[in-house]
Amino acid sequence: MTRPSGTQLQMQAISTEYQGTTLAAHGLRRTQPQMDEFTNLSYGYHAETITVRIIRIWHTFSLSTYYESATNFLLLGAKNDQIWAIADRAEGDRLEQLICRGLLYNITNFKIIAATGPFKPIDTTTSIVFGARTVIEDCLHGSSVPLFAFNLRSWLQILPRLNKIATLTDAGGIIIDTGDLEYKRNDIRRVDVTLIDGSLAEIHVSLWGKIANLFRIELAMHRQKNVLLIVTGLLVKQNKG
C-alpha cells in the first residue's frame, strides 16, 4: 500500500488490546439544536447551520502546478457521519486561521456538490464546498459528536481495492517492523512499515515525503512500547509481488 499526497497518520502508544475505531466525546450532551441530517440536503447552496467536528485537514496538489491547489477537510457529525469538504487554496488559507483540528464548529453558507473521484478520502456521493461566504464559528455547547472516526479496513477488505483509485483506504495495526529511511528519485524520502491487524494479518505500508519524516520522529518517541499506527488516505498497489 502506498500513499498519495493527502495521507494523514496518527500514532498512539497503547497498553491494552486495540479495539474500537471511534471515541465518544466527553462532557455534556449538546444543548443547542443542530442540523445533523446532512444526507437529506439537496445539491446547491445552503444557509443551514451544521454542527461538526473537524477531524482532518490536508492539502492536495495539481501535477500541472508547483503549488497546493486545494484544502480538504473531513468533518464528523453527531451520528458518526463523515463529510468531505473542499475549499480552494485562498479560501482554505482563510478558514485555517479560524479553526483547529479536533474542535467543534458551527458552519453556515456552503454548497453541496456531487463527489467525484479519483482519490476520494471516504466512500461518499456528495461533498461540501466552502467559499467566500462560508462562516465557521466555535461551538461552545456540549456535544455528542465523537472525537474521531476512521474507516479501517481489514486485510481481506483491502485486497479487492488493489489498483483502484476511486476511493482511498484507511488501515491500522500494531507496528511490528520498520525499514530504514530511504531516498528515492528527486530526494523523496520513503519508509516501509509492517503492521499486524486484529485478525493477525500483516499489512505493508509505504510512507513517502513529509509523512515519512514525521513517522520517524514520532516512532522515536514511542518505540519502546506497542505502537498502534493508523494511516488514512492510502492507495492499494502491488509492489514486488
C-alpha positions as CSV (number, residue, x, y, z in Angstrom):
1,M,0.0,0.0,0.0
2,T,1.3,3.4,-0.9
3,R,0.2,7.0,-0.2
4,P,-0.9,9.9,-2.3
5,S,-0.4,13.5,-1.1
6,G,-3.4,13.6,1.2
7,T,-2.3,10.8,3.6
8,Q,-2.5,11.5,7.3
9,L,-1.3,9.3,10.1
10,Q,-1.9,9.0,13.8
11,M,0.2,7.1,16.2
12,Q,-0.7,6.1,19.8
13,A,1.2,4.2,22.4
14,I,-1.2,1.6,23.9
15,S,-1.0,-0.9,26.7
16,T,-4.4,-2.5,26.2
17,E,-5.9,-4.5,23.3
18,Y,-6.7,-2.5,20.2
19,Q,-10.5,-2.5,19.8
20,G,-12.7,0.4,18.6
21,T,-12.4,2.9,15.9
22,T,-14.5,5.7,17.4
23,L,-14.4,7.5,20.8
24,A,-17.3,9.4,22.2
25,A,-16.8,13.0,23.3
26,H,-16.5,13.7,27.0
27,G,-18.6,16.3,28.7
28,L,-22.2,17.5,28.4
29,R,-24.6,16.4,25.7
30,R,-25.4,19.1,23.1
31,T,-27.8,21.7,24.3
32,Q,-28.1,23.5,21.0
33,P,-30.2,22.1,18.1
34,Q,-28.0,21.2,15.1
35,M,-28.5,20.2,11.5
36,D,-27.2,16.6,11.5
37,E,-29.2,15.2,8.6
38,F,-26.6,16.2,6.1
39,T,-27.6,13.4,3.7
40,N,-31.1,14.9,3.4
41,L,-29.8,18.2,2.0
42,S,-30.0,18.6,-1.8
43,Y,-27.4,19.9,-4.2
44,G,-26.8,23.6,-4.2
45,Y,-26.2,26.4,-1.7
46,H,-27.4,26.2,1.9
47,A,-27.8,28.7,4.7
48,E,-28.5,26.0,7.3
49,T,-26.0,25.5,10.1
50,I,-24.3,22.2,10.6
51,T,-22.5,21.4,13.9
52,V,-19.5,19.2,13.2
53,R,-16.1,18.3,14.5
54,I,-13.2,19.0,12.1
55,I,-11.1,15.8,12.4
56,R,-8.7,16.1,9.5
57,I,-7.2,18.9,7.4
58,W,-4.9,18.3,4.4
59,H,-3.8,19.8,1.1
60,T,-3.9,18.3,-2.3
61,F,-1.9,19.5,-5.3
62,S,-2.1,19.5,-9.0
63,L,0.7,17.8,-11.0
64,S,0.4,20.7,-13.5
65,T,1.4,23.4,-10.9
66,Y,4.0,23.9,-8.3
67,Y,1.6,24.9,-5.5
68,E,-1.0,23.1,-3.5
69,S,-4.3,23.8,-5.2
70,A,-6.9,22.8,-2.7
71,T,-7.5,22.5,1.1
72,N,-9.5,19.4,2.2
73,F,-11.4,18.9,5.5
74,L,-13.0,15.8,6.9
75,L,-16.0,16.7,9.1
76,L,-17.7,14.4,11.7
77,G,-21.4,14.7,12.7
78,A,-23.3,13.6,15.8
79,K,-24.4,10.4,14.0
80,N,-20.9,9.5,13.2
81,D,-21.5,10.6,9.6
82,Q,-18.3,11.8,7.8
83,I,-18.4,14.7,5.4
84,W,-15.7,15.6,2.9
85,A,-15.4,19.4,2.4
86,I,-13.2,21.2,-0.1
87,A,-12.0,24.8,-0.4
88,D,-9.7,26.4,-3.0
89,R,-6.3,27.4,-1.6
90,A,-7.2,31.0,-1.0
91,E,-10.3,30.2,1.0
92,G,-8.6,27.3,2.7
93,D,-5.9,29.6,4.0
94,R,-8.6,32.0,5.3
95,L,-10.5,29.2,7.1
96,E,-7.4,27.6,8.6
97,Q,-6.8,30.8,10.5
98,L,-10.2,30.3,12.2
99,I,-10.1,26.6,13.1
100,C,-8.2,23.9,14.9
101,R,-8.3,20.3,14.1
102,G,-10.3,18.2,16.6
103,L,-12.6,21.1,17.8
104,L,-16.3,21.6,17.3
105,Y,-17.7,24.2,15.0
106,N,-21.0,25.7,13.6
107,I,-20.7,26.0,9.8
108,T,-23.1,28.1,7.7
109,N,-23.3,29.1,4.0
110,F,-21.9,26.2,1.9
111,K,-22.5,24.4,-1.3
112,I,-23.2,20.7,-1.8
113,I,-22.0,19.1,-5.0
114,A,-21.5,15.6,-6.3
115,A,-18.3,14.0,-5.0
116,T,-16.2,12.8,-7.9
117,G,-13.0,10.7,-7.9
118,P,-10.4,9.7,-8.1
119,F,-8.8,9.7,-4.7
120,K,-12.0,10.4,-2.6
121,P,-11.0,10.2,1.1
122,I,-14.2,8.5,2.0
123,D,-16.9,6.5,0.2
124,T,-19.4,9.2,-0.5
125,T,-21.6,10.6,-3.3
126,T,-21.7,14.2,-2.0
127,S,-19.2,16.8,-0.7
128,I,-19.3,20.3,0.6
129,V,-17.6,23.3,-0.9
130,F,-16.5,26.2,1.3
131,G,-16.5,29.6,-0.3
132,A,-16.0,33.3,0.4
133,R,-19.4,33.4,2.2
134,T,-18.8,30.4,4.4
135,V,-18.9,31.2,8.1
136,I,-17.2,28.9,10.7
137,E,-17.8,29.7,14.4
138,D,-16.7,28.0,17.6
139,C,-19.4,25.7,19.1
140,L,-19.3,26.4,22.8
141,H,-22.1,23.9,23.8
142,G,-21.7,20.3,24.9
143,S,-22.0,17.8,22.0
144,S,-22.2,14.1,21.4
145,V,-20.1,14.3,18.3
146,P,-17.3,11.7,18.6
147,L,-13.7,12.9,18.9
148,F,-12.5,11.0,15.9
149,A,-13.5,8.3,13.3
150,F,-11.7,6.1,10.9
151,N,-12.8,3.7,8.1
152,L,-10.4,1.0,8.9
153,R,-10.2,-2.0,6.5
154,S,-9.1,-5.5,7.3
155,W,-6.7,-7.3,5.1
156,L,-9.5,-9.2,3.3
157,Q,-11.3,-5.8,2.7
158,I,-8.1,-4.2,1.4
159,L,-7.3,-6.8,-1.3
160,P,-10.3,-6.1,-3.5
161,R,-9.1,-2.4,-3.7
162,L,-5.9,-3.3,-5.5
163,N,-5.1,-0.7,-8.1
164,K,-8.5,1.0,-7.7
165,I,-8.2,4.8,-7.2
166,A,-11.8,6.0,-6.8
167,T,-11.7,5.9,-3.0
168,L,-8.7,5.8,-0.7
169,T,-8.2,3.3,2.1
170,D,-7.7,3.6,5.9
171,A,-5.6,0.9,7.7
172,G,-4.3,0.4,11.2
173,G,-2.5,-2.1,13.3
174,I,0.4,-2.6,15.7
175,I,3.8,-1.8,14.3
176,I,5.9,-5.0,14.1
177,D,8.7,-3.8,11.7
178,T,10.0,-0.6,10.1
179,G,12.6,-0.2,7.4
180,D,15.3,2.4,7.1
181,L,14.5,5.9,5.7
182,E,15.3,5.6,2.0
183,Y,15.9,8.3,-0.5
184,K,14.2,7.8,-3.9
185,R,14.4,9.8,-7.1
186,N,14.2,13.6,-6.6
187,D,15.3,13.1,-3.0
188,I,11.8,12.0,-2.0
189,R,12.0,10.0,1.3
190,R,10.3,6.7,1.8
191,V,10.0,4.4,4.8
192,D,8.3,0.9,4.8
193,V,6.2,-0.2,7.8
194,T,4.7,-3.6,8.6
195,L,1.5,-3.7,10.8
196,I,-0.4,-6.5,12.3
197,D,-4.2,-6.0,12.5
198,G,-6.9,-7.5,14.7
199,S,-7.0,-10.7,12.5
200,L,-3.2,-11.1,12.9
201,A,-2.8,-10.4,9.1
202,E,0.3,-8.4,8.1
203,I,-0.3,-5.1,6.3
204,H,2.6,-3.4,4.5
205,V,2.5,0.3,4.2
206,S,4.9,2.7,2.4
207,L,5.1,6.3,3.7
208,W,6.5,9.0,1.4
209,G,7.8,12.5,1.7
210,K,6.8,14.6,4.8
211,I,4.8,11.8,6.2
212,A,7.9,9.5,6.2
213,N,9.8,12.2,8.2
214,L,7.0,12.7,10.6
215,F,6.7,9.0,11.2
216,R,10.3,8.5,12.1
217,I,10.2,11.4,14.6
218,E,7.0,10.1,16.2
219,L,8.3,6.5,16.3
220,A,11.4,7.5,18.1
221,M,9.3,8.8,21.0
222,H,7.2,5.6,21.4
223,R,9.2,2.7,20.0
224,Q,9.8,1.2,23.5
225,K,6.0,0.5,23.6
226,N,3.5,-1.3,21.5
227,V,2.5,1.4,19.0
228,L,-0.8,1.5,17.2
229,L,-0.4,3.2,13.8
230,I,-3.5,4.4,11.9
231,V,-2.9,5.7,8.3
232,T,-5.6,7.3,6.2
233,G,-5.8,8.1,2.5
234,L,-3.8,5.1,1.2
235,L,-3.6,3.7,-2.3
236,V,-3.6,-0.1,-2.6
237,K,-0.9,-1.2,-5.0
238,Q,1.1,-4.2,-5.8
239,N,4.8,-3.9,-5.0
240,K,7.4,-6.5,-5.7
241,G,4.7,-9.2,-5.8
